[in-house]
């Protein structure tokens, strides 16, 4: 097998830097060769690392929530409720504003 034939059948992973078969890579149309830059094994490792980070973050948030006093929890609920109301009011005003613009352009001469 010549060097050019080997180059067309293999690809180097951008994460582990191993030269692997192209069948070890997932398809990705955004890359020039149509294959993802990381091999399947590295993608799985990355996914597991991300899941561990998210699980750790969720565990820390849960512990923090358990340490709050009832008064502090109620205060946070009220603050979040006020934020949601303001957000929904802004969203409603924006929707009304854009619908008024649409009506004025439709009723032209």
HUZIDA-V483940 format. One record per residue. N is the residue number from 0. RES is the residue in one small letter. PHI is phi as a letter, one per 40 degrees, with the letter a starting at -180 (* if undefined). OMEGA is omega in whole degrees, -180 to 180 (999 if undefined). Layout:
[[N & RES & PHI & OMEGA] [N & RES & PHI & OMEGA]]
This chain:
[[0 & x & * & -179] [1 & x & c & -178] [2 & x & c & -179] [3 & x & c & 176] [4 & x & c & 179] [5 & x & c & 179] [6 & x & c & -178] [7 & x & c & -178] [8 & x & b & -176] [9 & x & b & 178] [10 & x & a & 180] [11 & x & c & 178] [12 & x & c & -180] [13 & x & c & -178] [14 & x & b & -177] [15 & x & c & 177] [16 & x & g & 176] [17 & x & c & 175] [18 & x & c & -173] [19 & x & b & 174] [20 & x & c & 179] [21 & x & c & 178] [22 & x & c & 178] [23 & x & c & -179] [24 & x & b & 176] [25 & x & c & 178] [26 & x & c & 176] [27 & x & a & -176] [28 & x & c & -179] [29 & x & c & 178] [30 & x & c & -174] [31 & x & c & 180] [32 & x & c & 178] [33 & x & g & -179] [34 & x & b & 179] [35 & x & c & -179] [36 & x & c & 179] [37 & x & b & 178] [38 & x & c & -178] [39 & x & d & -180] [40 & x & c & 179] [41 & x & c & 177] [42 & x & c & 179] [43 & x & c & 178] [44 & x & c & 179] [45 & x & c & 179] [46 & x & c & 180] [47 & x & c & 178] [48 & x & c & 180] [49 & x & c & 178] [50 & x & c & 179] [51 & x & c & 179] [52 & x & c & -180] [53 & x & c & 179] [54 & x & c & 179] [55 & x & c & 178] [56 & x & c & 180] [57 & x & c & 179] [58 & x & c & 179] [59 & x & c & 179] [60 & x & c & 179] [61 & x & c & 178] [62 & x & c & 180] [63 & x & c & 179] [64 & x & c & 179] [65 & x & c & -179] [66 & x & c & -179] [67 & x & c & 174] [68 & x & c & 178] [69 & x & d & 179] [70 & x & c & -180] [71 & x & c & 178] [72 & x & c & 179] [73 & x & c & 178] [74 & x & d & 180] [75 & x & c & 177] [76 & x & c & -180] [77 & x & c & 179] [78 & x & c & 179] [79 & x & c & 178] [80 & x & c & 177] [81 & x & c & 179] [82 & x & c & -180] [83 & x & c & 179] [84 & x & c & 178] [85 & x & c & 180] [86 & x & c & -180] [87 & x & c & 178] [88 & x & c & 178] [89 & x & c & 180] [90 & x & c & 179] [91 & x & c & 180] [92 & x & c & 179] [93 & x & c & 178] [94 & x & c & 179] [95 & x & c & -180] [96 & x & c & -180] [97 & x & c & 178] [98 & x & c & 176] [99 & x & c & 179] [100 & x & c & -180] [101 & x & c & 180] [102 & x & c & -177] [103 & x & c & 179] [104 & x & c & 180] [105 & x & c & -177] [106 & x & c & 179] [107 & x & c & -178] [108 & x & c & 999]]
